[in-house]
């Protein structure tokens, strides 16, 4: 899969002789100095928002402060480096996972390769070399590159864009790689003021990315906006105030061999089943886990994380360890995308989605959107989703085994459910407590989400023998939880 990036095309980007009337695109290229630009570097600060991690189902993405943000782009080579330093706002808003100090991110793109440069904290061991980013990440970065003002004009010229008047403005439309639609708006001053494109998202389907540019300023003959506002899925993701712009600054990016020639290519998705009690199977094998529970004439799966591919692997493993019983229910702990992106595969399988009542309207709306970029199985089968919602307490039972579903107040997600198996004394939870390795020291500062979980268990008088966390390397106990938050005792 390639998105075309070309050198400056003089015929497309430079105004022709006076005998020929400039086109809207050539007028904009002249106004912004696009014919002078081969590369650009801009620096600013502001805020970024974490996509898919909203505190409430239809709320905004959680906000982080951006202390510094620098993007360096080589348009001719299709290269981009983005370096950002993020900090948590004070006071900490709901939904934001706390971290100490500053968090540095370095994201890279070179042609068809994308990767992240690891940024270990001071004093930590040297990290392993980076691996290649997923194809969807590479595609998103390519589209963001050509969504910059000068990148948009160059890509429009290279991809035979069409234009049409829109009041005093001009609307520009083109398609990249025969698949990705890009639209933009040129204002009366021939400035790029808006660019919109769409990427595939397992929850939203064709998810819009919109970038707004304003307050253009002249930097040595090159016009660049001083404000950038970006949104995904209709919610803000990036807000920047630009303080410095350098035209044609060198952008030196070399693709590491660990990215171009990875020693260990991505392995097929693995799901490992551990029977922790008769008919209760802990499904691991990745960063996100699930639990399959056998009932009298059907099975229940708790959590459908990450992707359709992961969900299909969990479905296959569930059928292997609980044969000849349909998966009738899939329990969704909360709406965060890394814990809900496999739900549609279970709907296609025929399962009813069990979730907090605040999540149902969000899923119904999000799943109704178009899915032209990467139609999943449910888009092809068109099966209507079935929901069973929980307010504060619900249960799934076959008369013999019971699964209690409990809403837990916390500052990570407002629609969070935990599952409790009273007969086995198992608690199944995620994101509130993610156990470390057995010999790892407890964190210096207790995670407030883990404190909320321990308080909830005590208030509800739950008799918990084991915690099946859906993150982390092992099954743990209340003693482990209390050790992690600096408490003594097991209850």
C-alpha positions as CSV (number, residue, x, y, z in Angstrom):
1,X,0.0,0.0,0.0
2,X,1.5,3.3,-1.1
3,X,0.4,6.9,-0.7
4,X,2.1,9.0,-3.4
5,X,4.5,11.8,-2.4
6,X,6.1,13.7,-5.3
7,X,8.6,16.5,-5.7
8,X,7.2,20.0,-6.4
9,X,5.5,19.9,-9.8
10,X,6.2,23.3,-11.4
11,X,3.3,23.1,-13.7
12,X,0.8,22.4,-10.9
13,X,2.2,24.6,-8.1
14,X,3.6,27.7,-9.8
15,X,1.4,30.3,-11.4
16,X,1.6,30.1,-15.2
17,X,2.2,33.1,-17.5
18,X,-0.2,36.0,-17.3
19,X,-2.1,34.7,-20.4
20,X,-3.5,31.9,-18.3
21,X,-5.8,32.6,-15.3
22,X,-4.4,31.0,-12.0
23,X,-6.4,28.1,-10.7
24,X,-7.5,28.1,-7.0
25,X,-4.7,25.6,-6.2
26,X,-2.0,27.5,-8.0
27,X,-3.1,30.7,-6.3
28,X,-3.0,29.0,-2.9
29,X,0.4,27.5,-3.7
30,X,1.7,31.0,-4.5
31,X,0.1,32.6,-1.5
32,X,1.5,30.1,1.0
33,X,4.9,29.8,-0.7
34,X,4.4,26.1,-1.4
35,X,6.6,26.3,-4.5
36,X,9.5,27.3,-2.2
37,X,8.9,24.5,0.3
38,X,10.6,21.1,0.2
39,X,10.6,20.6,4.0
40,X,9.3,22.4,7.0
41,X,9.8,22.3,10.8
42,X,7.3,23.9,13.2
43,X,7.3,24.1,17.0
44,X,4.6,24.9,19.5
45,X,2.8,23.9,22.6
46,X,-0.8,23.3,23.8
47,X,-2.8,20.2,24.5
48,X,-3.3,16.7,23.2
49,X,-6.1,14.3,23.8
50,X,-6.1,10.5,24.0
51,X,-8.4,9.0,21.4
52,X,-10.7,6.2,22.6
53,X,-10.1,6.8,26.3
54,X,-13.0,9.0,27.2
55,X,-14.2,9.1,30.8
56,X,-17.8,8.8,29.8
57,X,-19.1,7.0,26.7
58,X,-19.7,10.0,24.5
59,X,-17.5,12.5,26.4
60,X,-14.3,14.2,25.2
61,X,-11.1,12.4,24.9
62,X,-8.9,12.9,28.0
63,X,-6.7,16.0,27.8
64,X,-3.0,16.2,28.5
65,X,-0.8,19.3,28.5
66,X,1.8,19.5,25.7
67,X,4.8,21.3,27.0
68,X,6.5,21.2,23.6
69,X,5.7,19.9,20.1
70,X,8.0,19.8,17.1
71,X,7.2,18.4,13.7
72,X,9.8,18.1,11.0
73,X,8.5,17.1,7.5
74,X,10.3,16.3,4.3
75,X,7.6,16.5,1.7
76,X,9.6,15.2,-1.3
77,X,10.7,12.0,0.6
78,X,7.5,11.5,2.6
79,X,9.4,11.7,5.9
80,X,8.1,13.0,9.2
81,X,9.3,13.2,12.8
82,X,7.1,14.4,15.6
83,X,8.5,14.9,19.1
84,X,6.2,15.9,22.0
85,X,6.6,16.3,25.7
86,X,3.4,15.8,27.6
87,X,2.5,16.3,31.2
88,X,-0.7,15.6,33.2
89,X,-2.9,18.6,34.0
90,X,-3.4,19.7,37.6
91,X,-5.8,18.8,39.0
92,X,-6.0,15.5,37.2
93,X,-9.2,15.3,35.1
94,X,-11.3,12.2,35.2
95,X,-10.2,9.6,32.7
96,X,-6.6,10.5,32.6
97,X,-4.2,7.7,33.7
98,X,-1.7,9.3,36.0
99,X,2.0,9.4,35.3
100,X,4.8,11.1,37.1
101,X,6.9,13.9,35.5
102,X,7.1,14.3,31.8
103,X,6.2,11.8,29.1
104,X,8.2,12.2,25.9
105,X,7.0,10.7,22.6
106,X,8.9,10.4,19.3
107,X,6.9,9.2,16.3
108,X,8.6,8.6,12.9
109,X,7.6,8.1,9.3
110,X,9.7,7.4,6.3
111,X,8.0,6.3,3.1
112,X,6.1,3.1,3.9
113,X,7.8,2.7,7.3
114,X,6.6,4.0,10.6
115,X,7.9,3.5,14.1
116,X,8.2,5.0,17.6
117,X,11.5,5.7,19.2
118,X,11.4,4.3,22.8
119,X,11.9,6.9,25.5
120,X,12.9,5.2,28.8
121,X,12.9,7.3,31.9
122,X,16.2,8.5,33.3
123,X,18.3,5.7,34.8
124,X,16.3,2.9,33.1
125,X,18.0,0.2,31.1
126,X,18.5,0.8,27.4
127,X,15.3,-0.2,25.6
128,X,15.2,-2.7,22.8
129,X,15.4,-1.3,19.2
130,X,12.0,-0.1,17.8
131,X,9.8,-2.4,15.7
132,X,7.6,-1.4,12.8
133,X,4.3,0.3,13.5
134,X,1.1,-1.3,12.4
135,X,0.0,-0.6,8.8
136,X,-3.0,1.4,10.1
137,X,-0.6,3.7,12.1
138,X,1.6,4.2,9.1
139,X,-1.5,5.1,7.0
140,X,-2.7,7.6,9.6
141,X,0.7,9.3,9.7
142,X,0.9,9.6,5.9
143,X,-2.5,11.1,5.8
144,X,-1.6,13.6,8.6
145,X,1.5,14.6,6.6
146,X,-0.5,15.5,3.6
147,X,-3.0,17.3,5.8
148,X,-0.5,20.0,6.6
149,X,-1.2,23.2,4.6
150,X,1.8,22.8,2.2
151,X,1.4,19.0,2.1
152,X,-2.2,19.3,1.2
153,X,-1.5,21.6,-1.8
154,X,1.2,19.3,-3.0
155,X,-0.9,16.2,-2.7
156,X,-3.9,17.9,-4.3
157,X,-1.7,18.8,-7.4
158,X,-0.3,15.2,-7.5
159,X,-3.7,13.5,-7.2
160,X,-5.7,15.5,-9.7
161,X,-7.9,17.3,-7.2
162,X,-11.2,18.8,-8.2
163,X,-12.3,22.2,-7.0
164,X,-15.6,24.0,-6.6
165,X,-16.7,27.3,-5.2
166,X,-18.1,27.3,-1.6
167,X,-19.3,30.9,-1.1
168,X,-16.1,33.0,-0.9
169,X,-14.1,29.9,-0.3
170,X,-13.0,27.0,-2.5
171,X,-13.6,23.3,-1.7
172,X,-10.8,20.9,-2.9
173,X,-11.3,17.1,-3.1
174,X,-9.0,14.3,-4.1
175,X,-8.4,10.6,-3.4
176,X,-5.1,9.0,-2.3
177,X,-4.2,5.5,-3.3
178,X,-7.7,5.1,-4.8
179,X,-9.1,4.7,-1.3
180,X,-8.6,7.6,1.1
181,X,-10.7,10.7,0.5
182,X,-9.2,14.1,1.4
183,X,-11.1,17.3,1.3
184,X,-10.0,20.8,2.1
185,X,-11.2,24.4,2.1
186,X,-9.3,27.4,0.8
187,X,-10.4,30.7,2.2
188,X,-10.7,34.0,0.3
189,X,-7.0,34.8,1.1
190,X,-6.0,31.5,-0.6
191,X,-5.0,29.9,2.7
192,X,-5.7,26.3,3.6
193,X,-8.1,26.7,6.5
194,X,-9.5,23.1,6.9
195,X,-8.4,19.6,5.8
196,X,-10.5,16.5,6.4
197,X,-9.8,12.8,5.8
198,X,-11.0,9.5,7.1
199,X,-9.2,6.5,8.6
200,X,-10.4,3.1,9.6
201,X,-11.3,2.6,13.2
202,X,-12.7,-0.6,14.7
203,X,-15.3,1.3,16.8
204,X,-16.3,4.2,14.5
205,X,-15.6,2.6,11.1
206,X,-14.7,5.4,8.7
207,X,-13.5,7.9,11.4
208,X,-13.1,11.5,10.3
209,X,-9.9,13.4,11.1
210,X,-10.3,17.2,10.7
211,X,-7.6,19.8,11.0
212,X,-8.3,23.6,11.2
213,X,-5.7,26.2,10.5
214,X,-5.8,29.9,11.5
215,X,-3.9,33.1,12.0
216,X,-1.4,32.7,9.2
217,X,1.9,34.5,9.5
218,X,4.8,35.2,7.1
219,X,8.0,33.3,7.9
220,X,10.6,34.6,5.4
221,X,8.2,34.4,2.5
222,X,6.4,31.2,3.6
223,X,3.0,31.5,5.2
224,X,2.2,29.1,8.0
225,X,-0.7,29.0,10.5
226,X,-0.1,30.0,14.1
227,X,-3.0,27.9,15.4
228,X,-3.7,24.3,14.7
229,X,-6.8,22.4,15.9
230,X,-7.3,18.8,15.1
231,X,-10.2,16.4,15.9
232,X,-10.9,12.7,15.5
233,X,-14.4,11.2,15.6
234,X,-15.7,14.8,16.1
235,X,-13.7,15.3,19.4
236,X,-10.6,17.4,19.8
237,X,-7.3,15.6,19.7
238,X,-4.6,18.3,19.3
239,X,-4.5,22.0,20.0
240,X,-1.3,23.9,19.2
241,X,-0.1,27.5,19.3
242,X,2.9,27.7,16.9
243,X,5.9,29.7,18.0
244,X,8.5,28.9,15.4
245,X,8.6,27.8,11.8
246,X,11.7,26.9,9.7
247,X,11.3,26.4,6.0
248,X,13.6,23.9,4.2
249,X,15.3,22.7,7.3
250,X,17.1,19.4,6.8
251,X,15.1,16.4,8.0
252,X,17.5,13.5,8.5
253,X,15.6,10.3,9.1
254,X,17.1,6.8,8.7
255,X,14.9,3.8,8.9
256,X,16.4,1.4,11.5
257,X,17.0,-2.2,10.4
258,X,14.8,-3.4,13.2
259,X,12.0,-1.6,11.4
260,X,12.9,-2.3,7.7
261,X,14.2,-5.9,8.4
262,X,12.7,-7.0,11.7
263,X,14.4,-10.1,13.1
264,X,11.1,-11.3,14.5
265,X,8.2,-10.5,12.2
266,X,4.8,-10.1,13.9
267,X,3.7,-13.4,15.2
268,X,0.1,-14.6,14.7
269,X,-2.2,-13.7,17.5
270,X,-1.9,-16.2,20.3
271,X,-4.6,-17.0,22.9
272,X,-3.5,-19.3,25.8
273,X,-6.2,-20.9,28.0
274,X,-5.6,-21.6,31.7
275,X,-8.4,-23.4,33.5
276,X,-8.5,-21.7,36.9
277,X,-11.7,-23.5,38.1
278,X,-14.0,-26.0,36.5
279,X,-15.5,-24.3,33.5
280,X,-13.6,-21.0,34.0
281,X,-10.8,-20.3,31.6
282,X,-8.3,-17.4,31.8
283,X,-7.5,-16.4,28.2
284,X,-4.1,-14.7,27.9
285,X,-1.3,-14.6,25.3
286,X,-1.1,-10.8,24.8
287,X,-1.3,-7.5,26.6
288,X,-5.1,-7.8,26.9
289,X,-6.8,-10.8,28.4
290,X,-10.3,-12.3,28.5
291,X,-12.2,-14.9,30.5
292,X,-14.4,-17.6,29.1
293,X,-17.0,-19.1,31.5
294,X,-19.0,-22.3,30.8
295,X,-22.7,-22.2,31.6
296,X,-25.2,-25.1,31.3
297,X,-26.1,-24.7,27.6
298,X,-23.9,-21.8,26.5
299,X,-20.7,-19.8,27.3
300,X,-20.0,-16.3,28.4
301,X,-16.9,-14.3,27.4
302,X,-15.8,-11.4,29.5
303,X,-14.0,-8.7,27.4
304,X,-13.5,-8.4,23.6
305,X,-10.3,-6.3,23.4
306,X,-8.1,-4.7,20.8
307,X,-9.3,-5.7,17.4
308,X,-11.5,-8.0,15.3
309,X,-8.5,-10.3,14.8
310,X,-8.0,-10.6,18.6
311,X,-11.7,-11.2,19.1
312,X,-11.8,-13.9,16.5
313,X,-8.9,-15.7,18.2
314,X,-10.6,-15.4,21.6
315,X,-13.8,-16.8,20.0
316,X,-11.9,-19.7,18.5
317,X,-10.2,-20.5,21.8
318,X,-13.5,-20.3,23.7
319,X,-15.0,-22.8,21.3
320,X,-12.0,-25.1,21.8
321,X,-12.1,-25.1,25.6
322,X,-15.9,-25.0,25.8
323,X,-17.0,-27.1,22.8
324,X,-20.5,-27.4,21.4
325,X,-21.9,-24.5,23.4
326,X,-22.6,-21.1,21.7
327,X,-21.2,-17.9,23.0
328,X,-24.4,-16.2,24.1
329,X,-23.0,-13.2,26.0
330,X,-19.9,-11.0,25.8
331,X,-19.4,-8.7,28.8
332,X,-17.9,-5.4,28.0
333,X,-16.1,-3.9,31.0
334,X,-16.0,-0.4,29.6
335,X,-16.1,1.6,26.5
336,X,-12.4,2.4,26.0
337,X,-11.4,1.4,22.5
338,X,-8.7,-1.1,23.5
339,X,-11.4,-2.9,25.5
340,X,-14.3,-2.6,23.0
341,X,-12.7,-2.9,19.5
342,X,-13.5,-6.7,19.3
343,X,-17.2,-6.4,20.3
344,X,-18.5,-6.4,16.8
345,X,-16.9,-9.8,16.0
346,X,-18.9,-11.2,18.9
347,X,-22.1,-9.6,17.7
348,X,-21.5,-11.3,14.3
349,X,-21.0,-14.5,16.2
350,X,-24.5,-14.1,17.7
351,X,-23.6,-12.9,21.2
352,X,-25.5,-10.3,23.1
353,X,-23.4,-7.4,24.4
354,X,-23.6,-6.9,28.1
355,X,-22.5,-3.4,29.1
356,X,-23.2,-0.5,31.4
357,X,-26.4,1.3,30.3
358,X,-24.5,4.5,29.5
359,X,-22.6,2.7,26.8
360,X,-25.4,1.4,24.7
361,X,-26.4,4.7,22.9
362,X,-22.8,5.3,22.1
363,X,-22.3,1.9,20.5
364,X,-25.6,2.1,18.6
365,X,-24.5,5.5,17.1
366,X,-20.9,4.6,16.4
367,X,-21.7,1.3,14.8
368,X,-24.2,2.8,12.5
369,X,-21.6,4.8,10.6
370,X,-20.2,3.8,7.2
371,X,-17.4,1.2,7.0
372,X,-16.1,1.5,3.5
373,X,-12.3,1.6,4.2
374,X,-12.2,-1.8,5.9
375,X,-15.6,-3.5,6.2
376,X,-15.5,-6.0,9.1
377,X,-17.5,-9.2,9.4
378,X,-20.5,-7.4,11.0
379,X,-20.6,-4.8,8.3
380,X,-20.8,-7.7,5.8
381,X,-23.4,-9.8,7.7
382,X,-25.4,-6.8,8.8
383,X,-26.7,-8.6,11.9
384,X,-28.4,-6.2,14.3
385,X,-26.6,-5.9,17.7
386,X,-28.4,-7.1,20.8
387,X,-27.7,-5.4,24.1
388,X,-28.3,-6.3,27.8
389,X,-27.5,-3.3,30.0
390,X,-26.5,-3.0,33.7
391,X,-27.2,0.0,35.9
392,X,-25.6,-0.7,39.3
393,X,-25.9,-4.4,39.5
394,X,-26.8,-7.3,37.1
395,X,-26.2,-11.0,36.8
396,X,-25.9,-13.7,34.3
397,X,-27.0,-17.2,35.6
398,X,-28.1,-20.6,34.4
399,X,-29.5,-21.6,37.7
400,X,-26.3,-23.2,38.8
401,X,-23.4,-20.8,38.1
402,X,-23.9,-17.1,38.7
403,X,-21.8,-14.1,37.4
404,X,-22.4,-10.9,39.2
405,X,-21.8,-7.7,37.2
406,X,-21.2,-4.6,39.4
407,X,-20.8,-1.0,38.4
408,X,-17.8,0.5,40.2
409,X,-17.5,4.3,40.7
410,X,-14.0,5.4,39.7
411,X,-12.1,8.2,37.9
412,X,-10.9,6.0,35.0
413,X,-14.3,5.4,33.3
414,X,-17.8,6.3,34.4
415,X,-19.4,3.1,32.9
416,X,-17.0,0.6,34.4
417,X,-18.1,-3.0,35.3
418,X,-16.3,-5.6,37.2
419,X,-17.4,-9.3,37.3
420,X,-17.6,-11.4,40.4
421,X,-18.0,-15.2,40.6
422,X,-19.3,-15.8,44.1
423,X,-18.9,-19.6,44.1
424,X,-15.3,-19.4,42.9
425,X,-14.5,-16.1,44.7
426,X,-13.0,-14.7,41.6
427,X,-13.0,-11.0,40.7
428,X,-12.5,-10.0,37.1
429,X,-11.4,-6.4,36.5
430,X,-9.3,-4.3,34.2
431,X,-7.4,-1.0,34.2
432,X,-8.1,-0.4,37.9
433,X,-5.4,-2.7,39.0
434,X,-2.8,-4.1,36.6
435,X,-0.5,-6.4,38.7
436,X,3.3,-6.2,38.1
437,X,5.6,-9.2,38.1
438,X,5.7,-11.2,41.4
439,X,9.0,-9.7,42.6
440,X,8.6,-6.2,41.3
441,X,8.6,-3.5,44.0
442,X,5.3,-1.6,44.5
443,X,4.9,1.8,42.9
444,X,6.2,4.8,44.9
445,X,2.8,6.4,44.6
446,X,-0.4,4.3,44.8
447,X,-2.5,4.3,41.7
448,X,-5.8,6.0,42.7
449,X,-7.8,3.6,40.5
450,X,-6.4,0.6,42.5
451,X,-7.3,2.4,45.7
452,X,-10.9,2.8,44.5
453,X,-11.0,-0.9,43.6
454,X,-9.8,-2.0,47.1
455,X,-12.3,0.4,48.7
456,X,-15.2,-1.0,46.5
457,X,-14.4,-4.6,47.4
458,X,-14.5,-3.8,51.1
459,X,-17.7,-1.7,50.8
460,X,-19.5,-4.4,48.8
461,X,-18.2,-7.1,51.2
462,X,-16.9,-9.2,48.4
463,X,-15.0,-12.4,49.4
464,X,-12.2,-12.3,46.8
465,X,-9.8,-15.2,46.8
466,X,-8.2,-14.4,43.4
467,X,-8.2,-11.4,41.0
468,X,-8.2,-12.2,37.3
469,X,-6.9,-8.9,36.0
470,X,-7.3,-8.4,32.3
471,X,-3.9,-6.8,32.1
472,X,-0.7,-8.0,33.7
473,X,1.4,-11.1,33.9
474,X,-0.3,-13.2,36.5
475,X,-3.4,-14.0,38.7
476,X,-3.2,-12.2,42.0
477,X,-4.8,-11.9,45.4
478,X,-6.2,-9.2,47.7
479,X,-2.9,-9.3,49.5
480,X,-1.2,-8.3,46.2
481,X,-3.6,-5.5,45.6
482,X,-3.2,-4.2,49.1
483,X,0.6,-4.4,48.8
484,X,0.4,-2.4,45.6
485,X,-1.5,0.5,47.3
486,X,0.5,0.4,50.5
487,X,-2.0,-1.3,52.8
488,X,-1.5,-4.3,55.0
489,X,-3.8,-7.3,55.3
490,X,-5.9,-9.1,52.7
491,X,-9.4,-7.8,53.4
